[in-house]
Amino acid sequence: MAEIKITSGNFEAEVLRSDLPVIVDFWAEWCGPCKMLAPTVAEIANEFDGKIKVGKVNVDEDPQLAIQFGVNSIPTVIGFKNGKVSGKSIGFVPKQNLLDLVK
């Protein structure tokens, strides 16, 4: 399954009310480290389809979500389980670090 575009409009339904753990990547088009992390995020979305939901928030298009979750630098990846934050990672990190956010 591909990553889901997360916005203020679908955040509650896709993330907070999700039956699956969710990894949300806060990114921007101009961000070099975000582009470096993108293949890893896509790999998780494909490899864990049906087990982990993966969403992406473009901070330029939806800055309110970034503010709401204290995202001060990107890429920031936040894990959610049962509608609550389960972990947070900032910067380019290995795949396992992202998976650990929702363990």
MIVO-708168 format. One line per field, with one value per residue (C-alpha): residue number from 1; y, x, z. Coordinates in Angstrom, 3 decimals, padded with zeros to 6 digits, always signed. Example, Ala and Ser with C-alpha at 12.3 -4.5 7.8 and 13.67 -1.06 7.14 Angstrom:
2
num: c(1,2)
c2: c(-004.500,-001.060)
c1: c(+012.300,+013.670)
c3: c(+007.800,+007.140)
END
This chain:
103
num: c(1,2,3,4,5,6,7,8,9,10,11,12,13,14,15,16,17,18,19,20,21,22,23,24,25,26,27,28,29,30,31,32,33,34,35,36,37,38,39,40,41,42,43,44,45,46,47,48,49,50,51,52,53,54,55,56,57,58,59,60,61,62,63,64,65,66,67,68,69,70,71,72,73,74,75,76,77,78,79,80,81,82,83,84,85,86,87,88,89,90,91,92,93,94,95,96,97,98,99,100,101,102,103)
c2: c(+000.000,+003.425,+006.182,+008.156,+011.936,+013.167,+016.560,+018.357,+017.143,+013.411,+013.266,+012.134,+009.371,+008.122,+008.458,+008.921,+006.407,+003.900,+000.265,-000.108,+001.588,+004.656,+006.207,+009.840,+011.472,+015.284,+016.512,+019.220,+019.177,+021.380,+019.291,+017.225,+014.869,+014.341,+013.143,+010.817,+009.334,+008.989,+005.607,+004.111,+005.397,+003.965,+000.628,+000.413,+001.222,-001.648,-004.184,-003.740,-003.271,-004.277,-004.126,-000.502,+002.505,+005.068,+008.681,+011.804,+015.394,+018.140,+020.832,+023.590,+022.565,+021.797,+023.747,+023.461,+019.730,+020.390,+023.032,+020.779,+018.031,+020.279,+019.627,+022.189,+020.508,+018.016,+015.224,+014.353,+010.991,+010.375,+006.995,+006.631,+003.667,+003.692,+007.394,+008.412,+009.372,+006.335,+007.772,+010.534,+010.615,+013.671,+013.656,+010.910,+007.635,+003.910,+001.949,+000.110,+003.410,+004.224,+000.782,+001.127,+004.136,+001.805,-001.286)
c1: c(+000.000,+001.309,+001.691,-001.456,-001.490,-002.432,-004.108,-005.957,-009.136,-008.384,-005.964,-008.517,-009.943,-006.635,-004.416,-006.276,-009.044,-006.862,-007.014,-003.414,-000.322,+000.492,+003.802,+003.447,+006.281,+006.322,+008.248,+008.592,+009.477,+012.571,+014.022,+017.083,+017.040,+013.294,+014.079,+016.750,+014.267,+011.391,+012.487,+012.690,+009.203,+007.851,+009.563,+007.847,+004.483,+004.916,+006.558,+004.130,+000.939,-001.997,+000.120,+001.287,-000.346,+002.081,+001.102,+002.890,+002.191,+003.574,+004.380,+004.158,+000.616,-000.587,+001.493,-001.184,-000.545,+003.186,+002.532,+000.064,+002.686,+005.664,+007.463,+010.291,+012.581,+012.038,+011.994,+010.164,+008.438,+005.849,+004.411,+000.821,-000.823,-004.459,-004.715,-001.785,+001.805,+004.016,+007.339,+009.091,+012.171,+013.896,+016.213,+017.429,+017.449,+017.649,+014.500,+014.516,+014.343,+011.103,+009.653,+010.522,+008.167,+005.167,+006.408)
c3: c(+000.000,-000.861,+001.656,+002.410,+002.093,+005.558,+005.964,+008.722,+007.037,+007.232,+010.187,+012.750,+010.542,+009.100,+012.179,+015.449,+014.693,+012.846,+013.952,+012.782,+014.168,+012.040,+011.035,+009.915,+007.995,+008.238,+005.179,+002.520,-001.174,-000.693,+002.170,+001.173,+004.178,+003.584,+000.061,+001.459,+003.945,+001.432,-000.042,+003.463,+004.312,+001.024,+001.743,+005.138,+003.530,+001.053,+003.343,+006.240,+004.201,+006.379,+009.555,+009.694,+008.030,+006.627,+006.056,+004.860,+005.889,+003.657,+006.245,+003.611,+002.675,+006.214,+008.745,+011.459,+011.901,+012.207,+014.858,+016.695,+017.055,+017.780,+014.512,+014.451,+011.942,+009.162,+008.467,+011.645,+011.843,+014.550,+015.474,+016.669,+018.373,+019.450,+018.626,+020.838,+020.036,+020.609,+019.468,+017.557,+015.346,+013.880,+010.878,+008.588,+010.515,+009.687,+008.881,+012.212,+014.111,+012.282,+012.951,+016.636,+016.819,+016.639,+018.493)
END
